[in-house]
Amino acid sequence: MPADRASAAAHIAKVQGRGVALEAEFAYAASKRVLTVGYRLHNLGDGPLAVFDRGDRHAVATGRQKAGAIAAPTVQTESGDVSLSHAASPLPRPAPTLPPTPLAIRVPAGAETAGRFEFAIPGADAPKRLRWCLGVATFDDGDFNAPESVGEVELWRASFAVAERQQLVCTPWFDIAANAFAGQ
């Protein structure tokens, strides 16, 4: 095994959720403060899942997001820790004229999906720890509409109700100084 693959294997986290298994590989370039995340989500359930890694309809309509591409994650910072997230957001209050309707892909029972994204960590100081969360929900036909094929991807618009019932599947914390996930 080449040395670069051996070191990459040390940065893989495997997480189980309700009916899902997530494998995420982190590569953090400290000099650039850029995190690259590669992931594979397996649907272990009996029905299809919605995966919320494709952003929202408003971002696509305004050109900030390319339809079908992995969206930029949302960021939360607290006490030197940075949490990145791809998840369905609730409808903002007051509701805007063009609401940020969540977009999802549909993953059939027993199937998997994979993705990769890079993210430049904001701020002047390097984070102490990083983690990433992915929102998934049972794909109920009443909550999804207007499927659109974009290359190999089929995007679905989600109702804002799924934001309340989605499951967040999160990696363990990745310690920057140790260059490893917690517990590894």
Legacy VTK file of the C-alpha trace (Angstrom):
# vtk DataFile Version 3.0
C-alpha trace
ASCII
DATASET POLYDATA
POINTS 184 float
0.000 0.000 0.000
1.463 3.421 -0.905
2.403 5.644 2.029
-0.183 8.300 1.144
-3.017 5.723 1.262
-1.772 4.333 4.572
-1.820 7.775 6.183
-5.257 8.543 4.703
-6.659 5.382 6.297
-5.895 6.860 9.737
-8.378 9.667 8.997
-11.465 7.573 8.300
-14.422 7.638 10.667
-17.259 5.128 10.530
-20.553 6.158 12.117
-23.880 4.327 12.452
-27.260 6.025 12.632
-30.846 4.799 12.429
-30.817 2.808 9.189
-27.617 4.391 7.872
-23.873 3.892 7.960
-21.547 6.778 7.138
-17.861 6.551 6.278
-16.039 9.883 6.152
-12.421 10.550 5.309
-10.879 13.826 6.498
-7.748 15.366 5.031
-6.830 18.658 6.693
-4.183 20.878 5.081
-3.030 22.999 8.026
-0.970 25.405 5.900
-4.045 26.313 3.832
-6.630 25.620 6.576
-8.636 23.548 4.098
-10.561 20.434 5.033
-11.323 17.879 2.323
-14.106 15.441 3.177
-14.845 12.332 1.146
-17.848 10.306 2.240
-19.984 7.278 1.488
-23.443 6.821 2.989
-25.088 3.376 2.997
-28.867 3.068 3.328
-29.312 0.071 5.636
-33.064 0.573 6.027
-36.091 -0.959 4.343
-37.146 2.199 2.500
-35.580 5.087 0.587
-33.715 7.905 2.327
-33.408 11.592 1.510
-29.855 12.932 1.844
-29.487 16.705 2.279
-26.040 17.433 0.834
-27.198 19.368 -2.260
-28.040 22.765 -0.770
-31.267 24.638 -1.400
-33.329 25.758 -4.375
-32.694 29.481 -3.781
-28.911 29.021 -3.958
-29.303 27.122 -7.252
-31.739 29.702 -8.709
-29.399 32.597 -7.868
-26.299 30.852 -9.243
-24.511 30.499 -5.884
-24.862 26.709 -6.152
-24.588 24.486 -9.218
-27.606 22.164 -9.486
-26.682 18.630 -8.458
-23.317 19.538 -6.917
-22.451 19.075 -3.265
-23.268 22.356 -1.506
-20.996 24.324 0.779
-21.669 23.214 4.353
-23.027 25.508 7.031
-20.532 26.409 9.758
-20.854 26.735 13.529
-17.915 27.777 15.666
-17.737 27.436 19.432
-14.697 27.682 21.716
-12.251 26.865 18.925
-14.279 23.931 17.587
-15.797 24.013 14.086
-18.879 22.009 13.134
-19.717 21.699 9.438
-23.145 20.507 8.367
-25.134 19.508 5.306
-28.740 19.430 6.486
-32.243 20.644 5.670
-32.876 24.035 7.264
-36.252 25.126 8.618
-38.184 27.921 6.908
-36.757 31.237 8.119
-39.074 33.625 9.989
-40.216 35.866 8.499
-40.408 33.743 5.376
-38.524 35.284 2.455
-40.127 35.829 -0.945
-37.885 33.118 -2.413
-37.539 30.537 0.373
-34.409 28.361 0.586
-36.282 25.108 -0.139
-34.048 22.156 0.855
-32.811 19.906 -1.941
-32.167 16.218 -1.469
-31.157 13.143 -3.360
-33.098 9.893 -2.950
-31.121 6.799 -1.953
-33.061 3.531 -2.354
-33.045 0.839 0.343
-29.777 -1.091 0.261
-28.063 1.489 -1.969
-25.339 4.018 -1.254
-24.258 7.478 -2.295
-20.862 9.128 -2.175
-19.552 12.662 -2.320
-16.555 14.879 -1.767
-16.114 18.535 -0.879
-13.434 20.982 0.210
-13.963 23.729 2.724
-11.656 26.603 3.724
-11.985 27.112 7.470
-12.937 30.766 8.164
-11.405 33.014 10.815
-7.920 34.005 11.841
-7.220 31.092 14.194
-6.909 27.428 13.288
-9.642 25.294 14.859
-8.901 22.910 17.728
-11.324 20.277 16.478
-13.522 19.705 13.412
-16.553 17.563 12.769
-19.078 17.145 9.958
-22.774 16.225 10.141
-25.030 14.982 7.346
-28.827 15.259 7.476
-30.899 12.286 6.315
-34.612 11.518 6.554
-37.054 8.855 5.525
-38.142 9.633 1.978
-41.907 10.078 2.337
-43.531 10.942 -1.008
-45.733 13.610 0.621
-42.672 15.633 1.686
-40.851 15.651 -1.663
-41.777 16.936 -5.117
-40.509 18.311 -8.436
-37.762 15.775 -9.163
-35.167 17.139 -11.567
-32.463 15.100 -13.296
-29.080 16.798 -13.353
-26.558 14.496 -14.986
-26.399 11.351 -12.830
-28.217 13.039 -9.939
-31.945 13.304 -9.331
-32.742 16.291 -7.103
-35.944 16.523 -5.087
-37.410 19.589 -3.387
-38.225 18.887 0.241
-40.890 20.387 2.444
-39.561 22.406 5.358
-41.196 19.853 7.699
-38.329 17.410 7.105
-35.926 19.789 8.873
-37.660 18.919 12.150
-37.559 15.153 11.703
-34.242 14.620 9.933
-31.491 12.636 11.586
-28.044 14.215 11.794
-25.279 11.659 11.389
-22.067 13.240 12.701
-18.440 12.192 12.621
-16.503 12.121 15.864
-14.408 15.211 16.517
-11.213 15.423 14.461
-8.401 16.787 16.649
-6.172 19.066 14.576
-3.083 18.753 16.839
-3.298 14.954 16.972
-4.301 14.755 13.276
-6.829 12.044 14.136
-10.443 11.417 15.007
-11.280 11.163 18.715
-10.853 7.600 19.947
-8.433 6.564 17.189
LINES 1 185
184 0 1 2 3 4 5 6 7 8 9 10 11 12 13 14 15 16 17 18 19 20 21 22 23 24 25 26 27 28 29 30 31 32 33 34 35 36 37 38 39 40 41 42 43 44 45 46 47 48 49 50 51 52 53 54 55 56 57 58 59 60 61 62 63 64 65 66 67 68 69 70 71 72 73 74 75 76 77 78 79 80 81 82 83 84 85 86 87 88 89 90 91 92 93 94 95 96 97 98 99 100 101 102 103 104 105 106 107 108 109 110 111 112 113 114 115 116 117 118 119 120 121 122 123 124 125 126 127 128 129 130 131 132 133 134 135 136 137 138 139 140 141 142 143 144 145 146 147 148 149 150 151 152 153 154 155 156 157 158 159 160 161 162 163 164 165 166 167 168 169 170 171 172 173 174 175 176 177 178 179 180 181 182 183
